[in-house]
């Protein structure tokens, strides 16, 4: 394989790996954001949970 083809192949692989890393970092950030939210603090969920509990008690 010529040096030019080898360099092109390495550059292509590098670009692909950079894209994968960026996507992975975005996914991690989204998951951290989602996990960091307290779903029970949402008024609509809080009210429906409390109402359901009061009815069954």
OpenMM code with the backbone's topology and positions (N, CA, C; nanometers):
from openmm import Vec3, app, unit

residues = "UNK UNK UNK UNK UNK UNK UNK UNK UNK UNK UNK UNK UNK UNK UNK UNK UNK UNK UNK UNK UNK UNK UNK UNK UNK UNK UNK UNK UNK UNK UNK UNK UNK UNK UNK UNK UNK UNK UNK UNK UNK UNK UNK UNK UNK UNK UNK UNK UNK UNK UNK UNK UNK UNK UNK UNK UNK".split()
positions = [
    Vec3(0.0864, -0.1179, 0.0000),
    Vec3(0.0000, 0.0000, 0.0000),
    Vec3(0.0905, 0.1234, 0.0000),
    Vec3(0.0609, 0.2171, -0.0845),
    Vec3(0.1436, 0.3381, -0.0904),
    Vec3(0.1203, 0.4229, 0.0354),
    Vec3(0.2154, 0.5071, 0.0623),
    Vec3(0.2054, 0.5940, 0.1796),
    Vec3(0.0841, 0.6860, 0.1703),
    Vec3(0.0524, 0.7337, 0.0507),
    Vec3(-0.0626, 0.8234, 0.0334),
    Vec3(-0.1927, 0.7504, 0.0662),
    Vec3(-0.2073, 0.6265, 0.0192),
    Vec3(-0.3290, 0.5489, 0.0494),
    Vec3(-0.3372, 0.5165, 0.1977),
    Vec3(-0.2232, 0.4831, 0.2554),
    Vec3(-0.2209, 0.4511, 0.3986),
    Vec3(-0.2606, 0.5742, 0.4802),
    Vec3(-0.2060, 0.6894, 0.4439),
    Vec3(-0.2405, 0.8132, 0.5126),
    Vec3(-0.3895, 0.8447, 0.4983),
    Vec3(-0.4435, 0.8277, 0.3772),
    Vec3(-0.5859, 0.8531, 0.3545),
    Vec3(-0.6722, 0.7590, 0.4377),
    Vec3(-0.6332, 0.6312, 0.4448),
    Vec3(-0.7082, 0.5341, 0.5237),
    Vec3(-0.7047, 0.5712, 0.6722),
    Vec3(-0.5884, 0.6134, 0.7199),
    Vec3(-0.5774, 0.6546, 0.8602),
    Vec3(-0.6589, 0.7801, 0.8887),
    Vec3(-0.6598, 0.8741, 0.7961),
    Vec3(-0.7403, 0.9955, 0.8137),
    Vec3(-0.8890, 0.9631, 0.8149),
    Vec3(-0.9312, 0.8725, 0.7291),
    Vec3(-1.0721, 0.8313, 0.7262),
    Vec3(-1.1109, 0.7630, 0.8565),
    Vec3(-1.0248, 0.6746, 0.9037),
    Vec3(-1.0536, 0.6055, 1.0299),
    Vec3(-1.0562, 0.7042, 1.1458),
    Vec3(-0.9646, 0.7990, 1.1443),
    Vec3(-0.9600, 0.9003, 1.2491),
    Vec3(-1.0896, 0.9822, 1.2508),
    Vec3(-1.1386, 1.0210, 1.1346),
    Vec3(-1.2636, 1.0972, 1.1252),
    Vec3(-1.3811, 1.0139, 1.1768),
    Vec3(-1.3830, 0.8855, 1.1404),
    Vec3(-1.4902, 0.7967, 1.1866),
    Vec3(-1.4871, 0.7823, 1.3387),
    Vec3(-1.3688, 0.7656, 1.3946),
    Vec3(-1.3558, 0.7505, 1.5396),
    Vec3(-1.3915, 0.8786, 1.6133),
    Vec3(-1.3562, 0.9932, 1.5564),
    Vec3(-1.3942, 1.1208, 1.6172),
    Vec3(-1.5455, 1.1372, 1.6200),
    Vec3(-1.6107, 1.0950, 1.5125),
    Vec3(-1.7573, 1.1037, 1.5064),
    Vec3(-1.8204, 1.0122, 1.6116),
    Vec3(-1.7681, 0.8902, 1.6237),
    Vec3(-1.8191, 0.7976, 1.7247),
    Vec3(-1.8007, 0.8527, 1.8655),
    Vec3(-1.6854, 0.9128, 1.8910),
    Vec3(-1.6595, 0.9709, 2.0226),
    Vec3(-1.7566, 1.0860, 2.0511),
    Vec3(-1.7784, 1.1712, 1.9534),
    Vec3(-1.8710, 1.2831, 1.9717),
    Vec3(-2.0122, 1.2330, 2.0004),
    Vec3(-2.0571, 1.1318, 1.9271),
    Vec3(-2.1908, 1.0759, 1.9510),
    Vec3(-2.1993, 1.0143, 2.0896),
    Vec3(-2.0948, 0.9439, 2.1305),
    Vec3(-2.0923, 0.8822, 2.2626),
    Vec3(-2.0975, 0.9877, 2.3724),
    Vec3(-2.0237, 1.0954, 2.3529),
    Vec3(-2.0243, 1.2028, 2.4523),
    Vec3(-2.1608, 1.2700, 2.4607),
    Vec3(-2.2280, 1.2875, 2.3464),
    Vec3(-2.3632, 1.3445, 2.3479),
    Vec3(-2.4611, 1.2521, 2.4195),
    Vec3(-2.4491, 1.1224, 2.3932),
    Vec3(-2.5363, 1.0256, 2.4607),
    Vec3(-2.5136, 1.0280, 2.6106),
    Vec3(-2.3884, 1.0335, 2.6515),
    Vec3(-2.3576, 1.0375, 2.7948),
    Vec3(-2.4142, 1.1626, 2.8597),
    Vec3(-2.3986, 1.2756, 2.7933),
    Vec3(-2.4512, 1.4012, 2.8469),
    Vec3(-2.6038, 1.3963, 2.8581),
    Vec3(-2.6689, 1.3392, 2.7580),
    Vec3(-2.8152, 1.3281, 2.7620),
    Vec3(-2.8597, 1.2375, 2.8760),
    Vec3(-2.7896, 1.1261, 2.8943),
    Vec3(-2.8244, 1.0355, 3.0039),
    Vec3(-2.8010, 1.0998, 3.1394),
    Vec3(-2.6897, 1.1702, 3.1530),
    Vec3(-2.6623, 1.2386, 3.2805),
    Vec3(-2.7700, 1.3431, 3.3082),
    Vec3(-2.8119, 1.4160, 3.2052),
    Vec3(-2.9166, 1.5160, 3.2208),
    Vec3(-3.0475, 1.4501, 3.2621),
    Vec3(-3.0810, 1.3410, 3.1963),
    Vec3(-3.2052, 1.2702, 3.2271),
    Vec3(-3.2031, 1.2124, 3.3676),
    Vec3(-3.0928, 1.1507, 3.4048),
    Vec3(-3.0827, 1.0902, 3.5374),
    Vec3(-3.0755, 1.1951, 3.6476),
    Vec3(-3.0306, 1.3138, 3.6131),
    Vec3(-3.0194, 1.4191, 3.7127),
    Vec3(-3.1515, 1.4868, 3.7439),
    Vec3(-3.2503, 1.4646, 3.6611),
    Vec3(-3.3805, 1.5275, 3.6842),
    Vec3(-3.4616, 1.4444, 3.7831),
    Vec3(-3.5344, 1.5127, 3.8668),
    Vec3(-3.6205, 1.4478, 3.9634),
    Vec3(-3.7615, 1.4440, 3.9049),
    Vec3(-3.8012, 1.3296, 3.8526),
    Vec3(-3.9315, 1.3216, 3.7870),
    Vec3(-4.0464, 1.3419, 3.8846),
    Vec3(-4.0251, 1.3154, 4.0114),
    Vec3(-4.1327, 1.3310, 4.1089),
    Vec3(-4.1583, 1.4768, 4.1416),
    Vec3(-4.0681, 1.5661, 4.0989),
    Vec3(-4.0911, 1.7074, 4.1248),
    Vec3(-4.1846, 1.7700, 4.0217),
    Vec3(-4.2152, 1.6988, 3.9141),
    Vec3(-4.3070, 1.7496, 3.8128),
    Vec3(-4.4472, 1.7517, 3.8728),
    Vec3(-4.5134, 1.8672, 3.8717),
    Vec3(-4.6454, 1.8777, 3.9356),
    Vec3(-4.7475, 1.7779, 3.8822),
    Vec3(-4.7480, 1.7525, 3.7528),
    Vec3(-4.8489, 1.6613, 3.6993),
    Vec3(-4.8261, 1.5190, 3.7497),
    Vec3(-4.7017, 1.4752, 3.7583),
    Vec3(-4.6741, 1.3414, 3.8099),
    Vec3(-4.6962, 1.3351, 3.9594),
    Vec3(-4.6564, 1.4386, 4.0284),
    Vec3(-4.6699, 1.4410, 4.1726),
    Vec3(-4.8172, 1.4359, 4.2133),
    Vec3(-4.8988, 1.5131, 4.1433),
    Vec3(-5.0408, 1.5158, 4.1757),
    Vec3(-5.1092, 1.3837, 4.1467),
    Vec3(-5.0766, 1.3207, 4.0330),
    Vec3(-5.1421, 1.1952, 3.9996),
    Vec3(-5.0975, 1.0840, 4.0931),
    Vec3(-4.9725, 1.0871, 4.1367),
    Vec3(-4.9257, 0.9857, 4.2302),
    Vec3(-4.9932, 1.0042, 4.3649),
    Vec3(-5.0015, 1.1284, 4.4097),
    Vec3(-5.0637, 1.1552, 4.5409),
    Vec3(-5.2120, 1.1214, 4.5353),
    Vec3(-5.2810, 1.1565, 4.4280),
    Vec3(-5.4236, 1.1268, 4.4172),
    Vec3(-5.4479, 0.9771, 4.4164),
    Vec3(-5.3667, 0.9038, 4.3440),
    Vec3(-5.3816, 0.7589, 4.3379),
    Vec3(-5.3563, 0.6947, 4.4737),
    Vec3(-5.2627, 0.7469, 4.5472),
    Vec3(-5.2318, 0.6912, 4.6781),
    Vec3(-5.3439, 0.7209, 4.7760),
    Vec3(-5.3992, 0.8414, 4.7680),
    Vec3(-5.5080, 0.8776, 4.8601),
    Vec3(-5.6305, 0.7900, 4.8348),
    Vec3(-5.6561, 0.7577, 4.7103),
    Vec3(-5.7737, 0.6781, 4.6790),
    Vec3(-5.7592, 0.5354, 4.7297),
    Vec3(-5.6355, 0.4815, 4.7252),
    Vec3(-5.6195, 0.3427, 4.7655),
    Vec3(-5.6068, 0.3277, 4.9165),
    Vec3(-5.5841, 0.4370, 4.9890),
    Vec3(-5.5628, 0.4302, 5.1336),
    Vec3(-5.6923, 0.4226, 5.2087),
] * unit.nanometer
topology = app.Topology()
chain = topology.addChain("A")
for resn in residues:
    res = topology.addResidue(resn, chain)
    for name in ("N", "CA", "C"):
        topology.addAtom(name, app.Element.getBySymbol(name[0]), res)
